[in-house]
Structure formats: structure tokens, C-alpha cells
Amino acid sequence: MLYLYIFLAVIAGVAVTLQVGVNSSLRFSLNSPVYAAFFSFAIGTVGLLAYALVTRAPWPTMQNIVKVPAWAWLGGLLGAYYVVTTIVAAPKLGAASLISLVVTTQLCTSLILDHYGLIGFAQHSINMWRVLGALLLIAGVVLIVRN
């Protein structure tokens, strides 16, 4: 089962990288990074609704909705920030520089979240191997962005 999740994560990495290019193209067609992100989210919302209806996923109850911590609703805003930022930055940085910066920053942030067990993540202490991995990614970013 672990290999299935690894495979899904790899496909998600491909999808996110493709998303940046697709959304950047949408931006130039619409002449607006904000509307490109808006339509990207709108199409994604329709897709999620269709999936929920086809799979007959149960709707959350109002009782469950009111139990959600206030900070948990920020995911949509964070996603919107990410999409608009990548739409604007992609043509200037290129795919490799942009994605290397994003992934390395995600990993470094993840180390902190894991170490302290923040926002719902299980606690996993930072160790020398994790720090070494992060340093190697940072070195990779320096090499990629310099060209």
C-alpha cells in the first residue's frame, strides 16, 4: 500500500508542475493572472463536485463544519496565493527554477512542521539526515537558479 501512496505523490508532483505551465498559458490568453487563477479554481471546483456526486461522497454535516478550527479554512487562500504567484513568476523564472524554489521551501517548512507536530502533522524530530537532505536541496536550487 505504501507504494501506491508513493506513486500518487509522484503523479501529484508531475501534476503541480504541469499546472504551473497550464495556468501560465491561461494567464497570457486571458491577460490576467488573477482571472487565470479564478478560472483554474472554478474548473477545479466543478471537477471536485462532479467527483463527489459520482462517488456519492457524503456531504459534511453542519455539526462537523462548525467544529473546524478557524485557521483550517485558510487552505483556499493559501492555494490562491500559490497559484497566482506561480502564474506571475513562471515566465520570469522558468519551470526548473520556480519548482526547485517551491519544493525546497516546502521541504524546509515541512521539517519545522514535523519537528514540532504543528497543524495536524505527526511529530517527527529533525535529525542530521533530514538536515543533510535539506542542505542538498538548497545546493541544488543554487545550481539551478544560477544558470
Helices and strands as residue ranges (DSSP letters): H 2-30, H 33-55, H 62-66, G 70-74, H 75-93, H 95-116, H 128-146
